[in-house]
Amino acid sequence: MKLFNIRDMSKEDVPFFLEVRNECREYLDDDREFSLKQCYEWFKIKTVGILIIEYQDNKIGYFRTSSPDVTNKSIWVGADLHKDYRGKGLSKKMYKQFFEYLYDQGFETFILNVLEINDRAISLYKKIGFQECPIRDNAITRSDGKSYNRIRMKIKYENIQL
């Protein structure tokens, strides 16, 4: 039995997505706050996969996927949780189900970037078994002019520790 419902984002999910995205923006590459109108415009042309996560009939966050590489069986991933659902022991279970979902679609390697200031996420990813890649850069300059390193992390499905 699946603990979470993971489904494609619909237009009706845009307000929820925006609430979570704007609340988490300090940990995203782009820390700007967007309006609902801007988010609806983005939704029309989005180039990343967004999957809504539901738990006990409540939307609790979303997964992001991008750059699927069928040849190398790899895909970029990420997630953001609504603040009301953080610290409740859901993240590892949520990722476990998500990785199984992606594995069933033929993906075996999961890659992500995380900002060096996001200690909570880095800790979670290391517990799951992600390994840091030797790629770090100062490519993220925030709206306040400060630059931050992104840490690239990677894991193969067989090495997931969940």
N, CA, C and O of each residue as an XYZ file, in Angstrom:
648
protein
N       0.831     -1.187      0.000
C       0.000      0.000      0.000
C       0.879      1.256      0.000
O       1.869      1.344      0.726
N       0.495      2.199     -0.816
C       1.243      3.452     -0.945
C       0.822      4.415      0.157
O      -0.367      4.631      0.389
N       1.807      4.987      0.828
C       1.564      5.950      1.895
C       1.189      7.312      1.333
O       0.406      8.048      1.933
N       1.761      7.645      0.164
C       1.555      8.949     -0.456
C       0.907      8.780     -1.814
O       1.098      7.767     -2.487
N       0.147      9.771     -2.205
C      -0.336      9.860     -3.574
C       0.581     10.855     -4.276
O       0.727     11.994     -3.832
N       1.193     10.423     -5.366
C       2.077     11.276     -6.149
C       1.459     11.390     -7.531
O       1.263     10.393     -8.226
N       1.151     12.638     -7.920
C       0.442     12.831     -9.186
C       0.949     14.089     -9.888
O       1.548     14.964     -9.263
N       0.704     14.164    -11.184
C       1.086     15.344    -11.952
C       0.369     16.581    -11.429
O      -0.791     16.518    -11.021
N       1.063     17.685    -11.447
C       0.483     18.965    -11.044
C      -0.545     19.400    -12.082
O      -0.321     19.277    -13.287
N      -1.660     19.904    -11.602
C      -2.694     20.453    -12.479
C      -2.784     21.962    -12.266
O      -2.179     22.508    -11.343
N      -3.529     22.611    -13.114
C      -3.714     24.064    -12.995
C      -4.330     24.419    -11.639
O      -4.028     25.471    -11.075
N      -5.184     23.551    -11.122
C      -5.830     23.793     -9.836
C      -4.827     23.768     -8.677
O      -5.110     24.295     -7.601
N      -3.668     23.165     -8.892
C      -2.632     23.079     -7.858
C      -1.723     24.308     -7.806
O      -0.909     24.432     -6.891
N      -1.851     25.206     -8.766
C      -0.940     26.353     -8.853
C      -0.909     27.172     -7.560
O       0.187     27.483     -7.093
N      -2.043     27.541     -6.953
C      -1.958     28.328     -5.707
C      -1.197     27.599     -4.586
O      -0.406     28.217     -3.873
N      -1.432     26.295     -4.430
C      -0.709     25.522     -3.418
C       0.777     25.481     -3.743
O       1.616     25.740     -2.880
N       1.100     25.157     -4.987
C       2.503     25.113     -5.414
C       3.191     26.443     -5.096
O       4.287     26.460     -4.536
N       2.553     27.541     -5.450
C       3.152     28.855     -5.234
C       3.366     29.143     -3.751
O       4.395     29.697     -3.363
N       2.400     28.769     -2.933
C       2.549     28.974     -1.487
C       3.798     28.262     -0.967
O       4.599     28.853     -0.243
N       3.959     26.997     -1.340
C       5.113     26.219     -0.879
C       6.397     26.766     -1.495
O       7.399     26.928     -0.798
N       6.374     27.045     -2.776
C       7.562     27.530     -3.472
C       8.050     28.847     -2.866
O       9.239     29.007     -2.590
N       7.131     29.783     -2.663
C       7.530     31.079     -2.108
C       8.015     30.941     -0.669
O       8.931     31.649     -0.251
N       7.411     30.041      0.082
C       7.816     29.840      1.475
C       9.213     29.210      1.554
O       9.951     29.465      2.505
N       9.576     28.398      0.568
C      10.871     27.700      0.541
C      11.928     28.458     -0.254
O      13.051     27.971     -0.386
N      11.614     29.602     -0.772
C      12.479     30.253     -1.758
C      13.897     30.548     -1.275
O      14.813     30.651     -2.092
N      14.095     30.687      0.033
C      15.453     30.969      0.510
C      16.409     29.817      0.219
O      17.626     30.003      0.242
N      15.870     28.628     -0.054
C      16.702     27.460     -0.342
C      16.697     27.077     -1.826
O      17.262     26.050     -2.203
N      16.072     27.885     -2.651
C      16.004     27.617     -4.082
C      17.032     28.459     -4.825
O      17.475     29.492     -4.321
N      17.410     28.023     -6.013
C      18.358     28.795     -6.819
C      17.848     30.216     -7.051
O      18.606     31.181     -6.960
N      16.579     30.329     -7.347
C      15.959     31.637     -7.588
C      15.116     31.989     -6.366
O      14.073     31.380     -6.127
N      15.573     32.973     -5.597
C      14.887     33.288     -4.343
C      13.846     34.402     -4.473
O      13.368     34.931     -3.470
N      13.504     34.748     -5.696
C      12.474     35.779     -5.873
C      11.101     35.253     -5.444
O      10.816     34.059     -5.543
N      10.271     36.161     -4.970
C       8.886     35.814     -4.640
C       8.031     36.115     -5.862
O       8.126     37.195     -6.447
N       7.205     35.164     -6.241
C       6.371     35.318     -7.422
C       4.915     35.502     -7.038
O       4.473     35.061     -5.977
N       4.181     36.161     -7.918
C       2.743     36.368     -7.719
C       1.977     35.194     -8.313
O       2.526     34.395     -9.070
N       0.717     35.106     -7.960
C      -0.136     34.046     -8.501
C      -0.240     34.186    -10.022
O      -0.193     33.186    -10.738
N      -0.378     35.400    -10.511
C      -0.455     35.623    -11.960
C       0.820     35.128    -12.640
O       0.747     34.461    -13.672
N       1.980     35.443    -12.079
C       3.254     34.978    -12.654
C       3.337     33.456    -12.637
O       3.858     32.847    -13.571
N       2.825     32.848    -11.580
C       2.894     31.388    -11.476
C       1.985     30.723    -12.508
O       2.354     29.704    -13.090
N       0.808     31.287    -12.739
C      -0.058     30.731    -13.788
C       0.612     30.842    -15.162
O       0.498     29.929    -15.980
N       1.302     31.942    -15.416
C       2.020     32.103    -16.683
C       3.133     31.060    -16.786
O       3.316     30.449    -17.840
N       3.877     30.854    -15.698
C       4.929     29.838    -15.674
C       4.338     28.451    -15.934
O       4.914     27.660    -16.681
N       3.200     28.161    -15.325
C       2.589     26.844    -15.461
C       2.300     26.517    -16.930
O       2.420     25.360    -17.334
N       1.927     27.504    -17.722
C       1.623     27.286    -19.139
C       2.842     26.820    -19.927
O       2.705     26.100    -20.916
N       4.050     27.232    -19.487
C       5.248     26.948    -20.275
C       6.305     26.142    -19.515
O       7.419     25.973    -20.009
N       5.970     25.645    -18.324
C       6.972     24.992    -17.479
C       7.698     23.879    -18.237
O       7.115     23.159    -19.047
N       8.981     23.773    -17.941
C       9.824     22.785    -18.620
C      10.318     21.713    -17.667
O      11.080     20.831    -18.066
N       9.897     21.778    -16.421
C      10.259     20.749    -15.452
C       8.997     19.989    -15.070
O       7.887     20.513    -15.166
N       9.182     18.759    -14.639
C       8.044     17.983    -14.168
C       7.763     18.344    -12.719
O       8.678     18.391    -11.897
N       6.520     18.596    -12.410
C       6.115     18.863    -11.036
C       5.063     17.825    -10.657
O       4.040     17.673    -11.326
N       5.341     17.123     -9.574
C       4.431     16.094     -9.073
C       3.978     16.500     -7.670
O       4.797     16.711     -6.776
N       2.693     16.604     -7.500
C       2.122     16.967     -6.203
C       2.151     15.749     -5.282
O       1.853     14.630     -5.702
N       2.513     15.982     -4.029
C       2.558     14.922     -3.021
C       1.371     15.113     -2.086
O       1.188     16.184     -1.507
N       0.568     14.061     -1.948
C      -0.576     14.094     -1.036
C      -0.387     13.039      0.041
O       0.095     11.936     -0.216
N      -0.779     13.406      1.252
C      -0.674     12.513      2.402
C      -1.945     12.669      3.221
O      -2.298     13.777      3.625
N      -2.633     11.560      3.465
C      -3.890     11.582      4.208
C      -4.841     12.643      3.658
O      -5.407     13.441      4.405
N      -5.002     12.632      2.338
C      -5.910     13.529      1.605
C      -5.531     15.003      1.669
O      -6.359     15.861      1.362
N      -4.304     15.315      2.058
C      -3.830     16.702      2.082
C      -2.635     16.854      1.166
O      -1.772     15.978      1.111
N      -2.580     17.959      0.450
C      -1.388     18.280     -0.323
C      -0.322     18.703      0.674
O      -0.558     19.556      1.529
N       0.855     18.097      0.556
C       1.909     18.422      1.520
C       3.171     18.985      0.861
O       4.049     19.496      1.557
N       3.272     18.902     -0.445
C       4.450     19.413     -1.130
C       4.474     18.952     -2.569
O       3.462     18.537     -3.134
N       5.656     19.036     -3.144
C       5.803     18.624     -4.537
C       7.225     18.140     -4.797
O       8.181     18.538     -4.130
N       7.324     17.261     -5.798
C       8.604     16.823     -6.335
C       8.845     17.557     -7.648
O       7.905     17.896     -8.366
N      10.120     17.798     -7.950
C      10.529     18.356     -9.228
C      11.385     17.309     -9.937
O      12.206     16.641     -9.309
N      11.192     17.172    -11.223
C      12.070     16.340    -12.039
C      12.478     17.140    -13.266
O      11.710     17.953    -13.781
N      13.696     16.895    -13.725
C      14.156     17.557    -14.948
C      15.281     16.744    -15.575
O      15.857     15.851    -14.952
N      15.568     17.073    -16.795
C      16.680     16.479    -17.553
C      16.708     14.957    -17.510
O      17.738     14.367    -17.183
N      15.588     14.312    -17.836
C      15.623     12.849    -17.869
C      16.552     12.370    -18.989
O      16.461     12.840    -20.124
N      17.431     11.446    -18.665
C      18.391     10.891    -19.622
C      18.127      9.389    -19.699
O      18.592      8.614    -18.863
N      17.383      9.006    -20.704
C      16.979      7.605    -20.849
C      18.187      6.710    -21.104
O      18.240      5.582    -20.613
N      19.154      7.205    -21.867
C      20.346      6.415    -22.185
C      21.118      6.052    -20.921
O      21.511      4.900    -20.736
N      21.333      7.039    -20.053
C      22.078      6.805    -18.813
C      21.179      6.471    -17.630
O      21.660      6.271    -16.514
N      19.887      6.412    -17.873
C      18.891      6.075    -16.849
C      18.996      6.998    -15.636
O      18.883      6.557    -14.492
N      19.216      8.301    -15.910
C      19.357      9.275    -14.825
C      18.319     10.384    -14.958
O      17.803     10.660    -16.042
N      18.032     11.010    -13.817
C      17.073     12.110    -13.798
C      17.411     13.026    -12.621
O      17.835     12.561    -11.563
N      17.220     14.317    -12.815
C      17.427     15.307    -11.746
C      16.151     15.389    -10.924
O      15.047     15.361    -11.467
N      16.312     15.489     -9.608
C      15.160     15.487     -8.702
C      15.287     16.590     -7.644
O      16.351     17.175     -7.442
N      14.191     16.840     -6.999
C      14.154     17.767     -5.873
C      12.757     17.739     -5.276
O      11.829     17.198     -5.877
N      12.610     18.317     -4.103
C      11.299     18.361     -3.460
C      11.235     19.555     -2.524
O      12.248     20.021     -2.003
N      10.032     20.029     -2.328
C       9.763     21.052     -1.326
C       8.504     20.639     -0.586
O       7.506     20.246     -1.189
N       8.574     20.738      0.745
C       7.439     20.386      1.605
C       6.840     21.637      2.228
O       7.547     22.589      2.559
N       5.541     21.612      2.376
C       4.857     22.686      3.102
C       5.385     22.712      4.534
O       5.648     21.662      5.122
N       5.539     23.897      5.087
C       6.133     24.044      6.422
C       5.378     23.266      7.500
O       5.981     22.867      8.497
N       4.084     23.043      7.324
C       3.300     22.306      8.323
C       3.624     20.811      8.361
O       3.215     20.108      9.285
N       4.357     20.329      7.359
C       4.653     18.893      7.280
C       6.132     18.575      7.445
O       6.531     17.418      7.312
N       6.935     19.562      7.727
C       8.359     19.317      7.966
C       8.569     18.844      9.396
O       7.810     19.204     10.296
N       9.612     18.029      9.602
C       9.950     17.568     10.939
C       9.003     16.515     11.492
O       8.969     16.288     12.701
N       8.241     15.875     10.631
C       7.266     14.860     11.058
C       7.655     13.455     10.612
O       6.859     12.521     10.710
N       8.886     13.312     10.121
C       9.358     11.991      9.709
C       8.807     11.516      8.380
O       8.809     10.314      8.115
N       8.333     12.424      7.536
C       7.726     12.025      6.263
C       8.718     11.993      5.101
O       8.520     11.239      4.148
N       9.769     12.788      5.161
C      10.639     12.978      3.998
C      11.277     11.692      3.496
O      11.237     11.417      2.297
N      11.865     10.901      4.383
C      12.515      9.672      3.932
C      11.492      8.713      3.313
O      11.767      8.097      2.284
N      10.331      8.586      3.927
C       9.292      7.700      3.388
C       8.800      8.205      2.034
O       8.539      7.429      1.115
N       8.681      9.516      1.942
C       8.220     10.147      0.721
C       9.219      9.908     -0.412
O       8.837      9.541     -1.523
N      10.506     10.122     -0.114
C      11.534      9.886     -1.128
C      11.597      8.413     -1.516
O      11.803      8.100     -2.689
N      11.428      7.513     -0.573
C      11.460      6.081     -0.883
C      10.408      5.759     -1.943
O      10.701      5.100     -2.941
N       9.202      6.222     -1.720
C       8.129      5.950     -2.675
C       8.408      6.642     -4.020
O       8.128      6.077     -5.077
N       8.949      7.844     -3.978
C       9.264      8.590     -5.191
C      10.334      7.870     -6.014
O      10.201      7.749     -7.232
N      11.392      7.392     -5.356
C      12.451      6.690     -6.072
C      11.936      5.389     -6.677
O      12.349      5.010     -7.773
N      11.044      4.706     -5.980
C      10.437      3.493     -6.542
C       9.617      3.838     -7.787
O       9.652      3.120     -8.787
N       8.886      4.941     -7.708
C       8.083      5.431     -8.832
C       8.989      5.710    -10.042
O       8.671      5.302    -11.158
N      10.108      6.399     -9.823
C      11.030      6.722    -10.913
C      11.756      5.482    -11.424
O      12.003      5.356    -12.624
N      12.096      4.567    -10.520
C      12.755      3.322    -10.913
C      11.827      2.518    -11.832
O      12.272      1.946    -12.828
N      10.560      2.480    -11.495
C       9.581      1.779    -12.333
C       9.470      2.393    -13.723
O       9.022      1.736    -14.663
N       9.881      3.655    -13.853
C       9.876      4.330    -15.157
C      11.217      4.178    -15.885
O      11.401      4.731    -16.969
N      12.151      3.428    -15.289
C      13.408      3.137    -15.950
C      14.603      3.950    -15.484
O      15.679      3.842    -16.071
N      14.445      4.761    -14.445
C      15.554      5.576    -13.947
C      16.243      4.880    -12.784
O      15.593      4.336    -11.891
N      17.579      4.909    -12.812
C      18.364      4.237    -11.774
C      19.321      5.172    -11.039
O      19.847      4.815     -9.985
N      19.546      6.347    -11.578
C      20.451      7.321    -10.969
C      19.703      8.627    -10.763
O      19.042      9.130    -11.671
N      19.819      9.173     -9.549
C      19.119     10.400     -9.194
C      20.153     11.451     -8.819
O      21.068     11.185     -8.039
N      20.002     12.637     -9.377
C      20.974     13.716     -9.199
C      20.230     14.948     -8.705
O      19.085     15.193     -9.084
N      20.899     15.717     -7.856
C      20.294     16.965     -7.393
C      21.376     17.975     -7.053
O      22.539     17.627     -6.854
N      20.969     19.222     -6.991
C      21.795     20.300     -6.467
C      21.117     20.800     -5.205
O      19.890     20.858     -5.132
N      21.915     21.159     -4.217
C      21.385     21.724     -2.979
C      22.303     22.873     -2.581
O      23.526     22.756     -2.664
N      21.711     23.978     -2.149
C      22.529     25.110     -1.713
C      23.217     24.775     -0.408
O      22.643     24.123      0.464
N      24.446     25.226     -0.283
C      25.249     24.940      0.903
C      24.600     25.434      2.191
O      24.953     24.951      3.268
N      23.682     26.361      2.120
C      23.024     26.912      3.311
C      21.850     26.052      3.777
O      21.263     26.325      4.824
N      21.506     25.024      3.015
C      20.350     24.187      3.335
C      20.801     22.939      4.115
O      20.758     21.819      3.607
N      21.229     23.166      5.347
C      21.770     22.077      6.179
C      20.779     20.935      6.383
O      21.167     19.767      6.380
N      19.525     21.263      6.558
C      18.507     20.232      6.803
C      18.393     19.281      5.613
O      18.349     18.062      5.784
N      18.346     19.847      4.410
C      18.240     19.008      3.213
C      19.514     18.195      2.997
O      19.443     17.015      2.653
N      20.670     18.811      3.195
C      21.940     18.090      3.027
C      21.991     16.896      3.969
O      22.406     15.805      3.576
N      21.576     17.099      5.197
C      21.554     16.008      6.174
C      20.619     14.884      5.720
O      20.981     13.709      5.796
N      19.443     15.231      5.257
C      18.487     14.235      4.767
C      19.092     13.451      3.604
O      19.049     12.221      3.590
N      19.652     14.164      2.635
C      20.195     13.484      1.456
C      21.326     12.534      1.830
O      21.439     11.450      1.259
N      22.155     12.927      2.774
C      23.243     12.039      3.211
C      22.687     10.806      3.917
O      23.218      9.710      3.740
N      21.625     10.963      4.715
C      20.996      9.812      5.374
C      20.412      8.848      4.353
O      20.440      7.634      4.551
N      19.886      9.386      3.267
C      19.322      8.554      2.199
C      20.435      7.794      1.476
O      20.201      6.714      0.934
N      21.654      8.363      1.468
C      22.774      7.714      0.810
C      23.367      8.505     -0.340
O      24.280      8.024     -1.010
N      22.872      9.699     -0.580
C      23.454     10.539     -1.631
C      24.911     10.819     -1.308
O      25.282     10.982     -0.146
N      25.730     10.874     -2.345
C      27.140     11.209     -2.217
C      27.386     12.541     -2.918
O      26.823     12.818     -3.977
N      28.239     13.357     -2.305
C      28.606     14.614     -2.934
C      29.489     14.345     -4.133
O      30.400     13.520     -4.068
N      29.224     15.036     -5.226
C      30.084     14.998     -6.397
C      31.122     16.101     -6.227
O      30.905     17.039     -5.460
N      32.229     16.002     -6.922
C      33.281     17.017     -6.748
C      32.955     18.344     -7.419
O      33.846     19.170     -7.619
N      31.700     18.557     -7.765
C      31.323     19.789     -8.452
C      30.653     20.742     -7.466
O      29.576     20.458     -6.940
N      31.302     21.860     -7.229
C      30.738     22.945     -6.429
C      30.980     24.223     -7.215
O      32.015     24.375     -7.863
N      30.046     25.118     -7.158
C      30.269     26.381     -7.848
C      29.554     27.521     -7.132
O      28.673     27.302     -6.300
N      29.945     28.718     -7.469
C      29.312     29.917     -6.930
C      28.319     30.478     -7.935
O      28.181     31.695     -8.057
N      27.641     29.623     -8.640
C      26.777     30.048     -9.739
C      25.493     30.727     -9.274
O      24.802     31.352    -10.079
N      25.168     30.617     -8.006
C      23.900     31.171     -7.543
C      24.148     32.505     -6.842
O      24.714     32.559     -5.750
N      23.718     33.558     -7.487
C      23.774     34.880     -6.867
C      22.344     35.270     -6.551
O      21.483     35.300     -7.430
N      22.106     35.564     -5.293
C      20.756     35.820     -4.812
C      20.355     37.276     -5.013
O      21.170     38.114     -5.399
N      19.099     37.557     -4.747
C      18.575     38.908     -4.935
C      19.281     39.926     -4.047
O      19.266     41.120     -4.346
N      19.904     39.464     -2.950
C      20.640     40.375     -2.071
C      22.096     40.551     -2.516
O      22.873     41.232     -1.847
N      22.466     39.930     -3.658
C      23.810     40.065     -4.194
C      24.806     39.041     -3.677
O      25.925     38.968     -4.185
N      24.428     38.244     -2.677
C      25.336     37.225     -2.135
C      25.367     36.008     -3.044
O      24.363     35.650     -3.659
N      26.538     35.375     -3.120
C      26.689     34.154     -3.904
C      26.810     32.960     -2.965
O      27.385     33.057     -1.881
N      26.258     31.837     -3.400
C      26.295     30.615     -2.611
C      26.719     29.451     -3.483
O      26.422     29.403     -4.677
N      27.419     28.517     -2.866
C      27.787     27.285     -3.548
C      26.575     26.377     -3.659
O      25.719     26.317     -2.777
N      26.544     25.679     -4.774
C      25.610     24.566     -4.932
C      26.424     23.301     -4.767
O      27.540     23.197     -5.276
N      25.870     22.358     -4.065
C      26.513     21.057     -3.894
C      25.743     20.062     -4.763
O      24.534     19.895     -4.609
N      26.447     19.417     -5.662
C      25.815     18.392     -6.488
C      25.919     17.072     -5.756
O      26.977     16.722     -5.234
N      24.807     16.335     -5.721
C      24.766     15.032     -5.061
C      24.126     14.025     -6.008
O      23.322     14.376     -6.872
N      24.507     12.766     -5.821
C      24.072     11.718     -6.736
C      23.919     10.412     -5.972
O      24.636     10.147     -5.007
N      22.967      9.604     -6.425
C      22.798      8.271     -5.835
C      22.245      7.324     -6.887
O      21.452      7.715     -7.743
N      22.675      6.081     -6.808
C      22.104      5.017     -7.633
C      21.006      4.330     -6.809
O      21.094      4.244     -5.584
N      20.000      3.856     -7.488
C      18.849      3.234     -6.817
C      19.295      2.142     -5.857
O      18.767      2.038     -4.750
N      20.263      1.325     -6.268
C      20.713      0.196     -5.442
C      21.414      0.645     -4.146
O      21.584     -0.158     -3.228
N      21.815      1.913     -4.070
C      22.515      2.419     -2.893
C      21.640      3.225     -1.934
O      22.120      3.743     -0.926
N      20.374      3.321     -2.257
C      19.453      4.093     -1.425
C      19.311      3.400     -0.076
O      19.111      2.187     -0.005
N      19.417      4.189      0.998
C      19.353      3.664      2.354
C      18.056      4.116      3.026
O      18.054      4.996      3.886
N      16.979      3.503      2.617
C      15.671      3.862      3.196
C      14.991      2.646      3.766
O      13.884      2.750      4.295
